[in-house]
């Protein structure tokens, strides 16, 4: 991949994997708790660090807003990777990072909500 080095490429793939995990978490929460928009839910940090097992708490409304854009990923402060993303929003306890370049293309191609 021309513009993204191997480690940045792997981090982007890891972030896409963590997004998939969070989609499954939301499905489970939805089946257990109904559809309360302000219910606090816990998700995994969507940073590209495979050693990160930290969690982010957000409401279903916040999560749905995040997932409305396939370029957006939720990360803990300090977990953003400026080689492949830029911070576009700051929330209490987490940031929204927007993928750029080839990482953006990968995020769109692997969007679990597409199509």
The first five atom37 places (N, CA, C, CB, O) and aatype in JSON, in Angstrom:
{
  "aatype": [20, 20, 20, 20, 20, 20, 20, 20, 20, 20, 20, 20, 20, 20, 20, 20, 20, 20, 20, 20, 20, 20, 20, 20, 20, 20, 20, 20, 20, 20, 20, 20, 20, 20, 20, 20, 20, 20, 20, 20, 20, 20, 20, 20, 20, 20, 20, 20, 20, 20, 20, 20, 20, 20, 20, 20, 20, 20, 20, 20, 20, 20, 20, 20, 20, 20, 20, 20, 20, 20, 20, 20, 20, 20, 20, 20, 20, 20, 20, 20, 20, 20, 20, 20, 20, 20, 20, 20, 20, 20, 20, 20, 20, 20, 20, 20, 20, 20, 20, 20, 20, 20, 20, 20, 20, 20, 20, 20, 20, 20, 20, 20, 20, 20, 20],
  "atom_mask": [
    [1, 1, 1, 1, 1],
    [1, 1, 1, 1, 1],
    [1, 1, 1, 1, 1],
    [1, 1, 1, 1, 1],
    [1, 1, 1, 1, 1],
    [1, 1, 1, 1, 1],
    [1, 1, 1, 1, 1],
    [1, 1, 1, 1, 1],
    [1, 1, 1, 1, 1],
    [1, 1, 1, 1, 1],
    [1, 1, 1, 1, 1],
    [1, 1, 1, 1, 1],
    [1, 1, 1, 1, 1],
    [1, 1, 1, 1, 1],
    [1, 1, 1, 1, 1],
    [1, 1, 1, 1, 1],
    [1, 1, 1, 1, 1],
    [1, 1, 1, 1, 1],
    [1, 1, 1, 1, 1],
    [1, 1, 1, 1, 1],
    [1, 1, 1, 1, 1],
    [1, 1, 1, 1, 1],
    [1, 1, 1, 1, 1],
    [1, 1, 1, 1, 1],
    [1, 1, 1, 1, 1],
    [1, 1, 1, 1, 1],
    [1, 1, 1, 1, 1],
    [1, 1, 1, 1, 1],
    [1, 1, 1, 1, 1],
    [1, 1, 1, 1, 1],
    [1, 1, 1, 1, 1],
    [1, 1, 1, 1, 1],
    [1, 1, 1, 1, 1],
    [1, 1, 1, 1, 1],
    [1, 1, 1, 1, 1],
    [1, 1, 1, 1, 1],
    [1, 1, 1, 1, 1],
    [1, 1, 1, 1, 1],
    [1, 1, 1, 1, 1],
    [1, 1, 1, 1, 1],
    [1, 1, 1, 1, 1],
    [1, 1, 1, 1, 1],
    [1, 1, 1, 1, 1],
    [1, 1, 1, 1, 1],
    [1, 1, 1, 1, 1],
    [1, 1, 1, 1, 1],
    [1, 1, 1, 1, 1],
    [1, 1, 1, 1, 1],
    [1, 1, 1, 1, 1],
    [1, 1, 1, 1, 1],
    [1, 1, 1, 1, 1],
    [1, 1, 1, 1, 1],
    [1, 1, 1, 1, 1],
    [1, 1, 1, 1, 1],
    [1, 1, 1, 1, 1],
    [1, 1, 1, 1, 1],
    [1, 1, 1, 1, 1],
    [1, 1, 1, 1, 1],
    [1, 1, 1, 1, 1],
    [1, 1, 1, 1, 1],
    [1, 1, 1, 1, 1],
    [1, 1, 1, 1, 1],
    [1, 1, 1, 1, 1],
    [1, 1, 1, 1, 1],
    [1, 1, 1, 1, 1],
    [1, 1, 1, 1, 1],
    [1, 1, 1, 1, 1],
    [1, 1, 1, 1, 1],
    [1, 1, 1, 1, 1],
    [1, 1, 1, 1, 1],
    [1, 1, 1, 1, 1],
    [1, 1, 1, 1, 1],
    [1, 1, 1, 1, 1],
    [1, 1, 1, 1, 1],
    [1, 1, 1, 1, 1],
    [1, 1, 1, 1, 1],
    [1, 1, 1, 1, 1],
    [1, 1, 1, 1, 1],
    [1, 1, 1, 1, 1],
    [1, 1, 1, 1, 1],
    [1, 1, 1, 1, 1],
    [1, 1, 1, 1, 1],
    [1, 1, 1, 1, 1],
    [1, 1, 1, 1, 1],
    [1, 1, 1, 1, 1],
    [1, 1, 1, 1, 1],
    [1, 1, 1, 1, 1],
    [1, 1, 1, 1, 1],
    [1, 1, 1, 1, 1],
    [1, 1, 1, 1, 1],
    [1, 1, 1, 1, 1],
    [1, 1, 1, 1, 1],
    [1, 1, 1, 1, 1],
    [1, 1, 1, 1, 1],
    [1, 1, 1, 1, 1],
    [1, 1, 1, 1, 1],
    [1, 1, 1, 1, 1],
    [1, 1, 1, 1, 1],
    [1, 1, 1, 1, 1],
    [1, 1, 1, 1, 1],
    [1, 1, 1, 1, 1],
    [1, 1, 1, 1, 1],
    [1, 1, 1, 1, 1],
    [1, 1, 1, 1, 1],
    [1, 1, 1, 1, 1],
    [1, 1, 1, 1, 1],
    [1, 1, 1, 1, 1],
    [1, 1, 1, 1, 1],
    [1, 1, 1, 1, 1],
    [1, 1, 1, 1, 1],
    [1, 1, 1, 1, 1],
    [1, 1, 1, 1, 1],
    [1, 1, 1, 1, 1],
    [1, 1, 1, 1, 1],
    [1, 1, 1, 1, 1]
  ],
  "atom_positions": [
    [[0.86, -1.17, 0.0], [0.0, 0.0, 0.0], [0.9, 1.23, 0.0], [-0.97, 0.0, 1.22], [1.73, 1.39, 0.89]],
    [[0.73, 2.07, -0.97], [1.62, 3.19, -1.19], [1.77, 4.16, -0.05], [1.17, 3.9, -2.33], [2.9, 4.35, 0.42]],
    [[0.69, 4.79, 0.45], [0.82, 5.89, 1.38], [0.83, 5.5, 2.84], [-0.25, 6.84, 1.15], [1.11, 6.34, 3.69]],
    [[0.52, 4.28, 3.16], [0.44, 3.85, 4.56], [1.48, 2.77, 4.79], [-1.0, 3.32, 4.91], [1.5, 1.76, 4.08]],
    [[2.37, 2.98, 5.78], [3.38, 1.96, 6.03], [2.75, 0.72, 6.65], [4.5, 2.51, 6.94], [1.59, 0.75, 7.08]],
    [[3.51, -0.36, 6.71], [2.97, -1.66, 7.15], [2.38, -1.58, 8.55], [4.06, -2.72, 7.12], [1.31, -2.14, 8.78]],
    [[3.03, -0.91, 9.48], [2.5, -0.86, 10.83], [1.22, -0.03, 10.89], [3.54, -0.29, 11.8], [0.3, -0.38, 11.63]],
    [[1.13, 1.05, 10.12], [-0.09, 1.86, 10.08], [-1.2, 1.05, 9.42], [0.15, 3.19, 9.31], [-2.35, 1.12, 9.86]],
    [[-0.88, 0.29, 8.39], [-1.85, -0.56, 7.72], [-2.41, -1.6, 8.7], [-1.22, -1.25, 6.5], [-3.62, -1.83, 8.73]],
    [[-1.56, -2.22, 9.48], [-2.01, -3.21, 10.45], [-2.87, -2.56, 11.53], [-0.82, -3.92, 11.08], [-3.87, -3.14, 11.95]],
    [[-2.49, -1.38, 11.99], [-3.29, -0.67, 12.99], [-4.68, -0.36, 12.44], [-2.58, 0.64, 13.42], [-5.67, -0.5, 13.15]],
    [[-4.76, 0.05, 11.17], [-6.06, 0.33, 10.56], [-6.9, -0.95, 10.52], [-5.88, 0.91, 9.13], [-8.1, -0.91, 10.8]],
    [[-6.29, -2.07, 10.18], [-7.02, -3.34, 10.16], [-7.5, -3.73, 11.57], [-6.13, -4.47, 9.58], [-8.61, -4.23, 11.74]],
    [[-6.65, -3.49, 12.56], [-7.04, -3.78, 13.94], [-8.23, -2.93, 14.37], [-5.85, -3.55, 14.89], [-9.15, -3.42, 15.03]],
    [[-8.21, -1.66, 13.99], [-9.31, -0.76, 14.34], [-10.61, -1.22, 13.7], [-8.99, 0.68, 13.91], [-11.67, -1.17, 14.33]],
    [[-10.54, -1.68, 12.48], [-11.73, -2.21, 11.8], [-12.25, -3.44, 12.52], [-11.41, -2.55, 10.33], [-13.46, -3.61, 12.66]],
    [[-11.36, -4.29, 12.99], [-11.75, -5.47, 13.77], [-12.46, -5.06, 15.06], [-10.51, -6.34, 14.09], [-13.49, -5.64, 15.4]],
    [[-11.92, -4.07, 15.77], [-12.53, -3.63, 17.02], [-13.91, -3.0, 16.75], [-11.62, -2.61, 17.74], [-14.81, -3.12, 17.58]],
    [[-14.08, -2.35, 15.61], [-15.41, -1.82, 15.25], [-16.39, -2.97, 15.11], [-15.34, -0.99, 13.93], [-17.53, -2.87, 15.58]],
    [[-15.97, -4.06, 14.48], [-16.82, -5.25, 14.34], [-17.22, -5.81, 15.71], [-16.11, -6.33, 13.52], [-18.37, -6.18, 15.93]],
    [[-16.25, -5.86, 16.62], [-16.54, -6.34, 17.99], [-17.61, -5.47, 18.61], [-15.25, -6.32, 18.87], [-18.56, -5.99, 19.21]],
    [[-17.48, -4.16, 18.48], [-18.46, -3.25, 19.08], [-19.84, -3.37, 18.43], [-17.98, -1.83, 18.97], [-20.85, -3.17, 19.11]],
    [[-19.9, -3.7, 17.17], [-21.19, -3.93, 16.54], [-21.88, -5.14, 17.18], [-21.02, -4.16, 15.02], [-23.1, -5.12, 17.4]],
    [[-21.11, -6.18, 17.48], [-21.69, -7.35, 18.14], [-22.11, -7.0, 19.58], [-20.67, -8.53, 18.15], [-23.15, -7.47, 20.05]],
    [[-21.32, -6.19, 20.27], [-21.67, -5.75, 21.63], [-23.01, -5.02, 21.6], [-20.56, -4.82, 22.23], [-23.87, -5.26, 22.44]],
    [[-23.18, -4.13, 20.63], [-24.43, -3.4, 20.55], [-25.6, -4.34, 20.29], [-24.36, -2.33, 19.47], [-26.66, -4.17, 20.88]],
    [[-25.42, -5.31, 19.42], [-26.49, -6.28, 19.16], [-26.89, -7.02, 20.43], [-26.04, -7.29, 18.08], [-28.08, -7.21, 20.7]],
    [[-25.91, -7.43, 21.21], [-26.2, -8.13, 22.46], [-26.92, -7.21, 23.44], [-24.89, -8.67, 23.1], [-27.91, -7.6, 24.04]],
    [[-26.42, -5.98, 23.6], [-27.09, -5.02, 24.48], [-28.51, -4.76, 24.04], [-26.31, -3.71, 24.52], [-29.41, -4.67, 24.87]],
    [[-28.72, -4.65, 22.75], [-30.05, -4.4, 22.21], [-30.99, -5.55, 22.55], [-29.99, -4.19, 20.7], [-32.14, -5.32, 22.93]],
    [[-30.52, -6.77, 22.42], [-31.38, -7.92, 22.69], [-31.67, -8.07, 24.19], [-30.73, -9.2, 22.16], [-32.72, -8.59, 24.56]],
    [[-30.75, -7.63, 25.03], [-30.94, -7.75, 26.48], [-31.68, -6.57, 27.09], [-29.61, -7.91, 27.16], [-32.51, -6.75, 27.99]],
    [[-31.39, -5.37, 26.62], [-31.88, -4.16, 27.28], [-32.93, -3.4, 26.5], [-30.73, -3.26, 27.55], [-33.37, -2.34, 26.95]],
    [[-33.36, -3.89, 25.36], [-34.33, -3.13, 24.58], [-33.66, -2.03, 23.81], [-35.41, -2.56, 25.48], [-32.5, -2.15, 23.4]],
    [[-34.37, -0.93, 23.62], [-33.87, 0.11, 22.74], [-33.79, 1.46, 23.44], [-34.75, 0.22, 21.51], [-34.1, 2.48, 22.82]],
    [[-33.39, 1.5, 24.69], [-33.26, 2.77, 25.41], [-32.11, 3.57, 24.83], [-33.05, 2.52, 26.92], [-30.96, 3.14, 24.88]],
    [[-32.42, 4.76, 24.29], [-31.41, 5.59, 23.63], [-30.37, 6.14, 24.58], [-32.08, 6.73, 22.92], [-29.23, 6.38, 24.17]],
    [[-30.71, 6.35, 25.84], [-29.77, 6.95, 26.79], [-29.13, 5.93, 27.73], [-30.47, 8.01, 27.6], [-28.46, 6.3, 28.69]],
    [[-29.34, 4.67, 27.46], [-28.73, 3.6, 28.23], [-27.22, 3.61, 28.02], [-29.32, 2.24, 27.84], [-26.75, 3.59, 26.88]],
    [[-26.46, 3.65, 29.1], [-25.0, 3.62, 28.99], [-24.56, 2.21, 28.63], [-24.32, 4.09, 30.32], [-24.98, 1.23, 29.26]],
    [[-23.71, 2.12, 27.62], [-23.19, 0.82, 27.18], [-21.68, 0.9, 27.17], [-23.74, 0.43, 25.77], [-21.1, 1.98, 27.05]],
    [[-21.04, -0.25, 27.3], [-19.58, -0.32, 27.33], [-19.09, -0.99, 26.06], [-19.09, -1.07, 28.58], [-19.57, -2.05, 25.68]],
    [[-18.11, -0.34, 25.42], [-17.53, -0.84, 24.18], [-16.01, -0.9, 24.35], [-17.92, 0.06, 22.97], [-15.45, -0.29, 25.26]],
    [[-15.36, -1.64, 23.46], [-13.9, -1.66, 23.48], [-13.38, -0.44, 22.74], [-13.35, -2.97, 22.83], [-14.0, 0.04, 21.8]],
    [[-12.24, 0.04, 23.17], [-11.55, 1.12, 22.48], [-11.22, 0.63, 21.08], [-10.25, 1.57, 23.26], [-10.73, -0.49, 20.91]],
    [[-11.48, 1.46, 20.08], [-11.27, 1.06, 18.7], [-9.91, 1.53, 18.16], [-12.38, 1.61, 17.84], [-9.75, 1.74, 16.95]],
    [[-8.95, 1.68, 19.06], [-7.6, 2.03, 18.61], [-6.97, 0.79, 17.97], [-6.72, 2.56, 19.8], [-7.5, -0.32, 18.1]],
    [[-5.88, 0.97, 17.29], [-5.24, -0.14, 16.58], [-4.29, -0.96, 17.4], [-4.52, 0.39, 15.43], [-3.66, -1.88, 16.88]],
    [[-4.17, -0.67, 18.69], [-3.24, -1.39, 19.56], [-3.88, -2.69, 20.03], [-2.84, -0.52, 20.78], [-4.84, -2.67, 20.8]],
    [[-3.36, -3.82, 19.57], [-3.95, -5.12, 19.93], [-3.8, -5.43, 21.41], [-3.31, -6.22, 19.12], [-4.51, -6.29, 21.93]],
    [[-2.9, -4.74, 22.11], [-2.75, -4.95, 23.55], [-3.75, -4.13, 24.36], [-1.35, -4.6, 23.97], [-3.87, -4.34, 25.57]],
    [[-4.46, -3.21, 23.72], [-5.42, -2.37, 24.43], [-6.69, -3.17, 24.7], [-5.75, -1.09, 23.61], [-7.31, -3.72, 23.79]],
    [[-7.05, -3.22, 25.95], [-8.3, -3.87, 26.33], [-9.16, -2.92, 27.16], [-8.04, -5.17, 27.11], [-10.01, -3.35, 27.94]],
    [[-8.9, -1.63, 26.99], [-9.63, -0.63, 27.75], [-11.01, -0.41, 27.14], [-8.85, 0.69, 27.82], [-11.25, -0.71, 25.97]],
    [[-11.9, 0.13, 27.96], [-13.28, 0.26, 27.55], [-13.73, 1.71, 27.51], [-14.18, -0.54, 28.48], [-13.19, 2.58, 28.2]],
    [[-14.73, 1.94, 26.68], [-15.35, 3.25, 26.51], [-16.83, 3.1, 26.84], [-15.15, 3.82, 25.06], [-17.47, 2.14, 26.41]],
    [[-17.36, 4.05, 27.6], [-18.78, 4.05, 27.9], [-19.44, 5.18, 27.13], [-19.04, 4.19, 29.42], [-18.98, 6.32, 27.16]],
    [[-20.52, 4.84, 26.44], [-21.3, 5.85, 25.71], [-22.74, 5.38, 25.64], [-20.72, 6.1, 24.28], [-23.05, 4.21, 25.86]],
    [[-23.62, 6.31, 25.32], [-25.04, 5.96, 25.17], [-25.27, 5.36, 23.78], [-25.95, 7.21, 25.4], [-24.43, 5.48, 22.89]],
    [[-26.41, 4.73, 23.62], [-26.77, 4.19, 22.32], [-26.86, 5.32, 21.29], [-28.12, 3.42, 22.39], [-26.46, 5.15, 20.14]],
    [[-27.38, 6.48, 21.7], [-27.45, 7.63, 20.8], [-26.06, 8.03, 20.32], [-28.14, 8.81, 21.5], [-25.86, 8.27, 19.13]],
    [[-25.1, 8.09, 21.23], [-23.73, 8.42, 20.85], [-23.15, 7.36, 19.93], [-22.86, 8.57, 22.1], [-22.48, 7.68, 18.95]],
    [[-23.41, 6.09, 20.25], [-22.87, 5.0, 19.43], [-23.46, 5.05, 18.02], [-23.16, 3.64, 20.09], [-22.74, 4.87, 17.04]],
    [[-24.76, 5.28, 17.91], [-25.4, 5.34, 16.59], [-24.87, 6.53, 15.79], [-26.92, 5.44, 16.73], [-24.69, 6.42, 14.57]],
    [[-24.62, 7.66, 16.45], [-24.03, 8.81, 15.76], [-22.63, 8.47, 15.26], [-23.97, 10.05, 16.71], [-22.25, 8.85, 14.15]],
    [[-21.86, 7.76, 16.07], [-20.53, 7.31, 15.67], [-20.6, 6.42, 14.43], [-19.85, 6.55, 16.83], [-19.87, 6.64, 13.47]],
    [[-21.48, 5.44, 14.45], [-21.58, 4.47, 13.36], [-22.22, 5.04, 12.11], [-22.36, 3.29, 13.82], [-22.17, 4.4, 11.06]],
    [[-22.83, 6.23, 12.19], [-23.45, 6.84, 11.01], [-22.4, 7.21, 9.96], [-24.24, 8.08, 11.4], [-22.73, 7.37, 8.79]],
    [[-21.15, 7.35, 10.38], [-20.07, 7.68, 9.46], [-19.04, 6.54, 9.5], [-19.4, 9.06, 9.83], [-18.43, 6.31, 10.55]],
    [[-18.85, 5.83, 8.4], [-17.93, 4.68, 8.42], [-16.47, 5.06, 8.65], [-18.04, 3.93, 7.11], [-15.63, 4.19, 8.91]],
    [[-16.16, 6.34, 8.57], [-14.78, 6.8, 8.82], [-14.53, 7.07, 10.3], [-14.49, 8.04, 8.02], [-13.38, 7.3, 10.68]],
    [[-15.55, 7.05, 11.13], [-15.41, 7.41, 12.54], [-15.2, 6.2, 13.44], [-16.62, 8.18, 12.99], [-15.87, 5.17, 13.3]],
    [[-14.26, 6.35, 14.37], [-13.92, 5.31, 15.33], [-13.8, 5.95, 16.71], [-12.6, 4.57, 14.93], [-13.32, 7.07, 16.83]],
    [[-14.23, 5.24, 17.74], [-14.15, 5.75, 19.12], [-12.86, 5.24, 19.77], [-15.4, 5.31, 19.96], [-12.6, 4.04, 19.8]],
    [[-12.07, 6.17, 20.27], [-10.81, 5.82, 20.93], [-10.68, 6.61, 22.23], [-9.59, 6.11, 20.0], [-11.28, 7.67, 22.39]],
    [[-9.91, 6.07, 23.13], [-9.62, 6.78, 24.36], [-8.63, 7.9, 24.09], [-9.07, 5.82, 25.44], [-7.82, 7.8, 23.16]],
    [[-8.69, 8.97, 24.87], [-7.69, 10.04, 24.69], [-6.27, 9.47, 24.8], [-7.9, 11.17, 25.75], [-5.96, 8.71, 25.71]],
    [[-5.43, 9.86, 23.85], [-4.07, 9.36, 23.79], [-3.91, 8.11, 22.94], [-3.58, 9.07, 25.17], [-2.79, 7.69, 22.67]],
    [[-5.01, 7.52, 22.51], [-4.96, 6.31, 21.69], [-5.11, 6.6, 20.2], [-6.04, 5.35, 22.12], [-5.06, 5.67, 19.39]],
    [[-5.29, 7.85, 19.83], [-5.45, 8.19, 18.42], [-4.11, 8.06, 17.7], [-6.01, 9.64, 18.26], [-3.06, 8.35, 18.27]],
    [[-4.16, 7.62, 16.46], [-2.96, 7.45, 15.63], [-3.04, 8.47, 14.5], [-2.85, 5.98, 15.07], [-3.79, 8.29, 13.54]],
    [[-2.27, 9.54, 14.61], [-2.35, 10.64, 13.66], [-1.81, 10.28, 12.27], [-1.61, 11.83, 14.2], [-1.96, 11.06, 11.33]],
    [[-1.18, 9.12, 12.13], [-0.73, 8.69, 10.81], [-1.92, 8.28, 9.94], [0.26, 7.52, 10.92], [-1.86, 8.39, 8.72]],
    [[-2.99, 7.8, 10.57], [-4.12, 7.27, 9.81], [-5.45, 7.93, 10.15], [-4.23, 5.79, 10.04], [-6.47, 7.59, 9.55]],
    [[-5.47, 8.87, 11.1], [-6.73, 9.49, 11.5], [-6.48, 10.87, 12.12], [-7.49, 8.59, 12.5], [-5.37, 11.21, 12.52]],
    [[-7.57, 11.64, 12.17], [-7.52, 12.92, 12.87], [-8.71, 12.98, 13.82], [-7.54, 14.13, 11.87], [-9.77, 12.44, 13.51]],
    [[-8.54, 13.62, 14.96], [-9.61, 13.75, 15.94], [-10.61, 14.79, 15.43], [-9.06, 14.14, 17.34], [-10.23, 15.91, 15.11]],
    [[-11.88, 14.41, 15.37], [-12.91, 15.32, 14.89], [-13.91, 15.7, 15.98], [-13.64, 14.71, 13.72], [-14.64, 16.68, 15.83]],
    [[-13.95, 14.93, 17.07], [-14.84, 15.23, 18.19], [-14.2, 14.78, 19.48], [-16.21, 14.55, 18.0], [-13.45, 13.81, 19.52]],
    [[-14.5, 15.52, 20.55], [-14.07, 15.15, 21.89], [-15.31, 15.01, 22.76], [-13.06, 16.2, 22.48], [-16.17, 15.9, 22.79]],
    [[-15.4, 13.9, 23.46], [-16.5, 13.64, 24.38], [-15.91, 13.32, 25.74], [-17.42, 12.48, 23.86], [-14.71, 13.1, 25.88]],
    [[-16.76, 13.3, 26.73], [-16.28, 12.94, 28.05], [-15.87, 11.46, 28.03], [-17.38, 13.2, 29.14], [-16.71, 10.57, 27.9]],
    [[-14.56, 11.22, 28.16], [-14.05, 9.87, 28.24], [-13.62, 9.24, 26.93], [-15.06, 9.02, 28.85], [-13.01, 8.17, 26.94]],
    [[-13.92, 9.87, 25.79], [-13.48, 9.29, 24.51], [-13.42, 10.36, 23.43], [-14.42, 8.15, 24.09], [-13.97, 11.46, 23.56]],
    [[-12.73, 9.99, 22.35], [-12.59, 10.85, 21.18], [-13.18, 10.14, 19.97], [-11.1, 11.21, 20.93], [-13.28, 8.91, 19.95]],
    [[-13.57, 10.91, 18.97], [-13.95, 10.34, 17.69], [-12.81, 10.67, 16.72], [-15.35, 10.91, 17.18], [-12.5, 11.83, 16.48]],
    [[-12.21, 9.62, 16.18], [-11.12, 9.76, 15.22], [-11.67, 9.43, 13.84], [-9.9, 8.84, 15.58], [-12.36, 8.42, 13.66]],
    [[-11.35, 10.28, 12.87], [-11.8, 10.07, 11.49], [-10.63, 9.58, 10.65], [-12.39, 11.37, 10.9], [-9.59, 10.24, 10.57]],
    [[-10.8, 8.44, 10.02], [-9.75, 7.86, 9.19], [-9.48, 8.75, 7.99], [-10.13, 6.44, 8.73], [-10.36, 9.46, 7.51]],
    [[-8.23, 8.7, 7.5], [-7.84, 9.47, 6.33], [-7.01, 8.58, 5.4], [-7.05, 10.74, 6.73], [-6.47, 7.57, 5.83]],
    [[-6.92, 8.98, 4.14], [-6.09, 8.27, 3.17], [-6.54, 6.83, 2.96], [-4.66, 8.28, 3.62], [-7.73, 6.53, 2.9]],
    [[-5.55, 5.94, 2.85], [-5.84, 4.53, 2.6], [-6.59, 3.88, 3.76], [-4.55, 3.77, 2.34], [-7.38, 2.96, 3.55]],
    [[-6.36, 4.36, 4.99], [-7.1, 3.84, 6.14], [-8.58, 4.15, 5.99], [-6.55, 4.43, 7.46], [-9.43, 3.34, 6.39]],
    [[-8.92, 5.31, 5.43], [-10.31, 5.67, 5.19], [-10.94, 4.72, 4.17], [-10.42, 7.12, 4.7], [-12.07, 4.27, 4.34]],
    [[-10.19, 4.43, 3.11], [-10.69, 3.5, 2.1], [-10.96, 2.13, 2.71], [-9.69, 3.37, 0.94], [-11.98, 1.5, 2.41]],
    [[-10.06, 1.67, 3.57], [-10.23, 0.37, 4.23], [-11.46, 0.39, 5.12], [-8.98, 0.01, 5.05], [-12.23, -0.57, 5.15]],
    [[-11.65, 1.49, 5.87], [-12.79, 1.6, 6.78], [-14.11, 1.55, 6.01], [-12.7, 2.91, 7.59], [-15.07, 0.91, 6.45]],
    [[-14.16, 2.22, 4.88], [-15.39, 2.21, 4.07], [-15.62, 0.83, 3.47], [-15.31, 3.27, 2.94], [-16.75, 0.32, 3.5]],
    [[-14.57, 0.21, 2.94], [-14.71, -1.12, 2.32], [-15.19, -2.17, 3.32], [-13.39, -1.56, 1.72], [-15.9, -3.1, 2.95]],
    [[-14.8, -2.03, 4.59], [-15.14, -3.02, 5.61], [-16.22, -2.54, 6.57], [-13.91, -3.39, 6.39], [-16.34, -3.07, 7.67]],
    [[-17.01, -1.55, 6.17], [-18.08, -1.02, 7.03], [-19.15, -2.09, 7.23], [-18.71, 0.26, 6.4], [-19.77, -2.54, 6.27]],
    [[-19.38, -2.51, 8.49], [-20.36, -3.56, 8.74], [-21.8, -3.12, 8.47], [-20.23, -4.04, 10.17], [-22.69, -3.96, 8.39]],
    [[-22.03, -1.83, 8.34], [-23.38, -1.32, 8.12], [-23.63, -0.96, 6.66], [-23.63, -0.12, 8.99], [-24.71, -0.46, 6.32]],
    [[-22.68, -1.18, 5.81], [-22.85, -0.84, 4.4], [-23.77, -1.84, 3.72], [-21.47, -0.79, 3.67], [-23.8, -3.03, 4.04]],
    [[-24.52, -1.33, 2.79], [-25.26, -2.14, 1.87], [-26.42, -2.89, 2.33], [-24.44, -3.02, 1.33], [-27.06, -3.58, 1.54]]
  ]
}
